[in-house]
Amino acid sequence: MSPIPTGRLFSTAEGADLVLTRTFRAPADDVWASITESDRTARWFGPWEGDAAPGNTIKVRLVFEDQQPWYDMRIDACEPPHRLAISSLDEHGAWHLELLLSETDGVTELRFVQHLDSPDGVGDIGPGWEYYLDLLVASRDGSPAPDFADYYPSMKEHFLDQARA
């Protein structure tokens, strides 16, 4: 399989936004459940535990990463079924993510945004999010889970080219 990278990098006053989209033939409420309910996030990202409310921190298990680590993620905003903003701080730096849903005629677009301080590292970050979002698609439509080896390093140049532009 050779997935095609879709992510785009946009300069902002604060750095850059990495934006990826996926479209689902489903209502926004159903897609929202796939990105917020622990049993459903476990299928494509990892389960979470804790009191999921704005301002609170939950623990998320990254089941598709080596050793399946648990990470703290702060819920910065939760506006069902349209906007979820979360952040985390780890050894790789700060992660500021937004998942934005919009529905038209029963079709929902998920716009995934990572707010970056700089485009540094986007060649590694972009392919990872492409992979995770395709895992989300597979978890919803029953298709086989993608293989990360099909994403990285083959997609790295797509993202590095945008950072150099």
KEKE-3310 file (N, C-alpha, C; in steps of 0.2 Angstrom, whole numbers, plus 5000, padded with zeros to 4 digits):
npx = (5004:5003:5000:4994:5001:4992:4992:4995:5005:5004:5009:5009:5006:5012:5020:5018:5004:5000:4989:4977:4965:4950:4936:4920:4906:4895:4886:4890:4890:4892:4905:4911:4910:4919:4931:4931:4926:4932:4932:4931:4941:4952:4953:4960:4969:4971:4966:4958:4958:4950:4943:4935:4935:4934:4949:4954:4965:4968:4973:4981:4983:4995:4993:4998:5011:5029:5031:5019:5015:5008:5001:5000:4986:4980:4963:4959:4948:4931:4919:4906:4897:4909:4921:4937:4950:4966:4981:4998:5013:5029:5044:5047:5043:5030:5013:5000:4984:4970:4954:4942:4926:4914:4898:4889:4875:4874:4887:4903:4917:4933:4944:4960:4972:4988:4996:5010:5026:5036:5041:5050:5054:5043:5043:5044:5033:5022:5020:5016:5004:4996:4996:4989:4977:4972:4971:4960:4951:4951:4946:4933:4927:4930:4940:4957:4970:4982:4999:5013:5025:5022:5020:5031:5048:5043:5034:5040:5047:5037:5032:5043:5046:5036:5039:5051:5047)
npy = (4994:5011:5025:5041:5057:5069:5080:5098:5112:5127:5143:5153:5167:5163:5152:5138:5129:5112:5104:5091:5082:5072:5063:5058:5047:5050:5056:5070:5068:5054:5053:5061:5053:5044:5050:5054:5044:5032:5018:5018:5027:5019:5010:5016:5025:5025:5020:5030:5037:5044:5060:5068:5083:5100:5109:5099:5085:5070:5053:5045:5030:5026:5015:5011:5014:5010:5000:5005:5017:5027:5044:5060:5071:5086:5093:5106:5112:5108:5105:5098:5093:5097:5103:5099:5102:5098:5096:5092:5089:5082:5073:5076:5089:5102:5098:5104:5101:5101:5095:5097:5097:5097:5096:5092:5088:5075:5071:5071:5081:5080:5090:5090:5098:5102:5113:5121:5127:5129:5124:5114:5097:5093:5084:5071:5071:5074:5062:5053:5057:5056:5042:5039:5045:5038:5025:5029:5030:5017:5010:5014:5010:4997:4992:4985:4988:5001:5000:5007:5007:5010:5023:5030:5031:5036:5047:5058:5068:5075:5083:5090:5097:5107:5113:5120:5128)
npz = (5000:4996:5004:5001:5005:5014:5022:5026:5028:5036:5038:5053:5065:5076:5073:5065:5058:5056:5046:5043:5035:5035:5028:5032:5029:5038:5052:5062:5076:5077:5072:5081:5093:5090:5092:5105:5114:5125:5123:5109:5105:5108:5097:5087:5092:5106:5122:5135:5152:5166:5172:5160:5156:5151:5156:5164:5166:5158:5156:5143:5134:5122:5111:5099:5099:5103:5117:5122:5129:5143:5143:5149:5145:5143:5143:5134:5127:5125:5114:5110:5096:5089:5092:5099:5109:5114:5124:5127:5136:5133:5132:5119:5117:5117:5113:5104:5100:5089:5085:5073:5069:5055:5048:5034:5026:5031:5029:5037:5040:5046:5053:5057:5067:5071:5081:5079:5086:5078:5061:5063:5063:5057:5047:5053:5061:5053:5045:5055:5060:5048:5047:5060:5058:5047:5053:5061:5051:5046:5058:5058:5046:5045:5037:5034:5046:5043:5039:5048:5042:5029:5029:5034:5031:5019:5017:5022:5015:5009:5019:5023:5012:5012:5024:5020:5010)
capx = (5000:5006:4995:4996:5000:4987:4994:4997:5008:5002:5013:5005:5010:5015:5024:5015:4999:5000:4982:4976:4958:4947:4929:4916:4899:4892:4884:4896:4889:4895:4912:4913:4911:4925:4937:4931:4924:4938:4932:4932:4948:4956:4953:4964:4974:4972:4960:4960:4955:4950:4938:4936:4931:4939:4953:4956:4970:4967:4979:4980:4988:4997:4993:5002:5018:5033:5029:5012:5016:5003:5003:4995:4984:4975:4958:4959:4942:4927:4913:4903:4901:4912:4928:4941:4957:4970:4988:5002:5020:5033:5051:5048:5040:5023:5009:4994:4980:4963:4950:4937:4921:4909:4894:4885:4871:4876:4895:4907:4924:4937:4950:4965:4976:4993:4999:5018:5030:5040:5040:5055:5051:5036:5045:5043:5027:5016:5018:5013:4997:4993:4995:4984:4970:4970:4969:4954:4946:4950:4942:4926:4925:4932:4946:4963:4974:4988:5006:5017:5031:5020:5020:5037:5050:5041:5030:5044:5049:5031:5031:5049:5046:5032:5043:5056:5044)
capy = (5000:5018:5030:5048:5062:5075:5086:5104:5116:5134:5148:5157:5172:5159:5146:5134:5124:5106:5102:5085:5081:5066:5064:5052:5047:5049:5062:5073:5065:5048:5054:5064:5048:5040:5054:5056:5039:5028:5012:5019:5029:5013:5006:5019:5029:5022:5021:5035:5036:5051:5065:5071:5089:5106:5110:5093:5081:5063:5048:5041:5025:5026:5008:5009:5016:5005:5000:5007:5022:5032:5051:5065:5075:5091:5095:5113:5114:5102:5108:5093:5088:5101:5105:5096:5104:5095:5098:5088:5090:5076:5073:5079:5095:5103:5096:5107:5098:5103:5091:5101:5093:5100:5091:5094:5083:5068:5069:5075:5082:5080:5094:5089:5103:5103:5120:5120:5133:5130:5118:5109:5090:5091:5078:5065:5072:5073:5055:5050:5059:5053:5035:5038:5047:5032:5021:5031:5028:5009:5008:5016:5007:4990:4990:4983:4993:5002:4998:5013:5007:5013:5031:5033:5038:5038:5054:5063:5073:5079:5088:5094:5102:5112:5117:5123:5133)
capz = (5000:4996:5005:4998:5011:5013:5026:5023:5033:5035:5043:5057:5068:5082:5071:5059:5059:5052:5045:5039:5035:5033:5027:5034:5027:5045:5056:5066:5083:5077:5072:5088:5098:5088:5094:5112:5119:5126:5119:5102:5103:5109:5091:5083:5095:5113:5127:5140:5158:5170:5171:5153:5156:5150:5161:5167:5163:5157:5154:5137:5132:5115:5110:5093:5100:5107:5125:5124:5135:5145:5143:5152:5140:5146:5139:5134:5125:5122:5112:5106:5092:5084:5093:5104:5109:5119:5124:5131:5136:5134:5130:5112:5117:5118:5108:5105:5095:5089:5081:5072:5064:5052:5045:5028:5022:5033:5028:5041:5039:5052:5052:5063:5067:5077:5082:5080:5088:5072:5057:5064:5065:5054:5042:5057:5064:5048:5043:5060:5060:5043:5050:5065:5055:5043:5058:5063:5045:5046:5064:5057:5040:5045:5033:5037:5049:5039:5042:5048:5037:5022:5030:5036:5029:5012:5017:5026:5010:5007:5024:5023:5006:5014:5029:5016:5006)
cpx = (5004:5001:4998:4995:4996:4988:4997:5000:5007:5006:5008:5009:5014:5019:5021:5009:5000:4992:4981:4968:4956:4940:4926:4909:4896:4891:4890:4896:4893:4903:4915:4914:4917:4932:4937:4929:4930:4938:4933:4939:4953:4957:4958:4970:4976:4967:4963:4956:4955:4944:4939:4932:4936:4943:4956:4961:4968:4973:4976:4985:4989:4998:4997:5009:5022:5031:5023:5012:5009:5005:4998:4993:4979:4970:4957:4952:4938:4920:4909:4897:4906:4920:4931:4948:4960:4977:4992:5009:5024:5040:5053:5046:5033:5019:5002:4990:4973:4960:4944:4932:4916:4905:4890:4881:4873:4883:4898:4914:4927:4943:4954:4970:4981:4996:5006:5021:5034:5039:5045:5052:5045:5037:5044:5036:5021:5015:5014:5006:4993:4991:4989:4977:4968:4968:4962:4949:4945:4946:4935:4923:4926:4937:4952:4967:4980:4994:5010:5022:5029:5020:5027:5043:5047:5037:5034:5045:5043:5030:5037:5049:5042:5035:5048:5053:5043)
cpy = (5006:5023:5037:5053:5067:5081:5092:5108:5123:5138:5152:5162:5168:5154:5143:5130:5118:5104:5096:5085:5074:5067:5058:5053:5045:5055:5064:5069:5058:5048:5057:5058:5044:5044:5056:5050:5034:5022:5012:5022:5024:5009:5009:5023:5026:5024:5027:5034:5043:5054:5069:5078:5095:5108:5105:5089:5073:5059:5045:5036:5025:5018:5006:5012:5010:5006:5002:5012:5025:5039:5055:5070:5080:5093:5103:5116:5108:5105:5103:5096:5092:5103:5102:5099:5101:5097:5093:5090:5084:5078:5076:5086:5096:5101:5100:5105:5101:5098:5095:5097:5098:5095:5095:5088:5076:5066:5074:5075:5083:5084:5093:5094:5102:5110:5119:5127:5135:5124:5113:5102:5088:5085:5071:5066:5071:5066:5051:5051:5056:5046:5035:5040:5041:5026:5022:5028:5020:5007:5009:5011:4999:4987:4988:4989:4995:5000:5005:5013:5010:5021:5034:5028:5040:5045:5059:5069:5078:5085:5092:5099:5108:5117:5122:5129:5140)
cpz = (5000:4997:5003:5004:5009:5017:5023:5029:5031:5041:5047:5061:5074:5080:5065:5062:5054:5052:5041:5040:5033:5033:5028:5032:5034:5048:5061:5073:5083:5076:5078:5093:5096:5091:5102:5117:5119:5123:5112:5100:5104:5102:5086:5086:5102:5117:5132:5146:5162:5169:5165:5153:5154:5156:5165:5163:5163:5155:5148:5136:5125:5113:5103:5093:5104:5114:5127:5130:5137:5145:5146:5146:5144:5141:5139:5132:5123:5121:5107:5101:5087:5085:5099:5104:5115:5119:5129:5131:5137:5132:5123:5112:5119:5112:5109:5099:5095:5084:5080:5067:5062:5048:5040:5025:5024:5032:5033:5039:5045:5050:5058:5062:5073:5076:5084:5082:5082:5068:5058:5066:5061:5049:5046:5059:5059:5046:5049:5061:5054:5044:5055:5062:5050:5047:5060:5057:5045:5052:5062:5051:5040:5040:5037:5040:5044:5043:5042:5043:5030:5023:5031:5034:5023:5012:5020:5021:5009:5012:5024:5018:5008:5019:5025:5012:5009)
residu = (MET:SER:PRO:ILE:PRO:THR:GLY:ARG:LEU:PHE:SER:THR:ALA:GLU:GLY:ALA:ASP:LEU:VAL:LEU:THR:ARG:THR:PHE:ARG:ALA:PRO:ALA:ASP:ASP:VAL:TRP:ALA:SER:ILE:THR:GLU:SER:ASP:ARG:THR:ALA:ARG:TRP:PHE:GLY:PRO:TRP:GLU:GLY:ASP:ALA:ALA:PRO:GLY:ASN:THR:ILE:LYS:VAL:ARG:LEU:VAL:PHE:GLU:ASP:GLN:GLN:PRO:TRP:TYR:ASP:MET:ARG:ILE:ASP:ALA:CYS:GLU:PRO:PRO:HIS:ARG:LEU:ALA:ILE:SER:SER:LEU:ASP:GLU:HIS:GLY:ALA:TRP:HIS:LEU:GLU:LEU:LEU:LEU:SER:GLU:THR:ASP:GLY:VAL:THR:GLU:LEU:ARG:PHE:VAL:GLN:HIS:LEU:ASP:SER:PRO:ASP:GLY:VAL:GLY:ASP:ILE:GLY:PRO:GLY:TRP:GLU:TYR:TYR:LEU:ASP:LEU:LEU:VAL:ALA:SER:ARG:ASP:GLY:SER:PRO:ALA:PRO:ASP:PHE:ALA:ASP:TYR:TYR:PRO:SER:MET:LYS:GLU:HIS:PHE:LEU:ASP:GLN:ALA:ARG:ALA)
# end
